Amino acid sequence: MKNLKWKTTVPVLLVASAIALQGCGNSASNSNSTNNQPTKESSSSSSAAPITINWWHAMSGANGKVIDQVVKDFNASQSNIVVKVTFQGAYDELLNKVKATMGSKSGPSMVQVNDVNTRFMIDSKMITPVQTLIDRDKFDISQLEEHILNYYTVDNQLYSMPFNTSNDVFYYNKDLFKAAGLDPENPPATFEEVTKDAQALTKNGVTGYAFYLEPWDMEQSFAKQGELYVNNDNGRSSEPATESFMNTKPGVDTLTWWKNMLDNKLALNFGRVSADAQKSFIAGKTAMLTGSTGALRGLVDAAKGKFEVGTGFFPIPEGSAKDGGVAIGGASNWIMNNKSQEEQDAAWEFIKYLSSPKVQAFWHISTGYFPITKDAYNEQIVKDNLVKYPQFNAAIEQLHQAKSNYASQGASVGVFQEMRNFYASAVEEAMNGKSPQEALDKAAKSSTEAIQKYNETNK
């Protein structure tokens, strides 16, 4: 790779259904099973009657079927705990349902919440930090991926247990690279190299790059450049974030590059529909794009018989800092504190089961999410999967090479989704003629106001 110095986000995209979630996709086959997985007998139950816990999640389609299988296997593996699992809609819909139950007993025992709502969940005061259970049980978290833990650790505490994790990678059509006289084993690593390669690739009905409006990409660009997205150490120091930095040089440089690619006809703009960009890539009409690792298996499978998909690291501007790493995406599991101690302990036992190497291996090969447990890579099914899908190696290497610092941890704010909406509007304004600086200034101002209003409300 060119200047390759060094992240993982999300479920596998089923290109046939043309559905791709932000930082996420759908999963692949769930033909494997986690049956006969050992689990520690729960210490929370001393009676014959099992403890029942309710797990709310946001995994639809094939990923939801994988979750159903994992839960079925867990329930069959022991007799002290019964997990009842319920799909509650996409991340935003699920979170709204959780909010509606806060302060009552009607909500779940544990819930899957996406990465950007981590700060909100902490501030809600409605959760039991898993750190308290880790410390109580002396649970060894050294088996877990450091960079993934890094994201979910706030104020030196792990508040939730990572579950489904992805990162943002670069996809390219190896056959088109070869036909254009480019090295198919040497993907571009910088904005400038992507532009140069796009110039060679844009011909005969093919456009070099597929652009779609994905706020996660801008956040990754900051992280990879080792730059903060908000102040106060990305909102992770002793003081909460109070100001957005999306209009600083890393943001302006990134948006300017995207805009120039489009203005020079080296990229096609697919707006906010990532699935359309992926379909264009599979059809061979565009040669390069960035996206979640969760799309990897779906893209590779859909391209089979047409061309070979290559993967590389998320690109950064030439000469930018090399001390960053792409911040992870995906979601984690939270234990709600309005349940009995028995339910909370049972949820903790289930969370430990979910983080075991065998379950993480099964989850990884069935969905495309990264294992959160390093030992999962020693499982034979994972080794076999890497032989079948060597494209995962670039994503794994990118994750393992990420330097742990405030930039790669990602921003921690309670109004992250609002910030993403402001950013998306700024990109659309820039594509319609406003300068990138002016558009991002407006978005940063709105984001800063939203952050400060949230902080005031949550004092």
Salt bridges, closest charged atoms under 4 A:
GLU93 OE2 - LYS97 NZ 3.53
ASP123 OD1 - ARG119 NH1 3.57
ASP137 OD1 - ARG136 NE 2.86
ASP137 OD2 - LYS352 NZ 3.46
GLU145 OE2 - HIS400 NE2 2.84
GLU146 OE2 - LYS374 NZ 2.96
GLU185 OE1 - LYS174 NZ 3.16
ASP197 OD2 - LYS2 NZ 3.35
GLU219 OE1 - ARG420 NH2 2.76
ASP253 OD2 - LYS249 NZ 2.58
ASP263 OD2 - LYS259 NZ 3.61
ASP276 OD1 - LYS279 NZ 3.60
ASP301 OD1 - LYS304 NZ 3.92
GLU308 OE2 - LYS174 NZ 3.46
ASP345 OD1 - ARG136 NH1 2.92
GLU349 OE2 - LYS352 NZ 3.26
GLU379 OE1 - LYS358 NZ 3.50
GLU428 OE2 - ARG272 NE 2.81
GLU429 OE1 - LYS434 NZ 3.33
GLU429 OE2 - LYS442 NZ 3.00
GLU449 OE2 - LYS445 NZ 2.70
GLU456 OE1 - LYS459 NZ 3.27
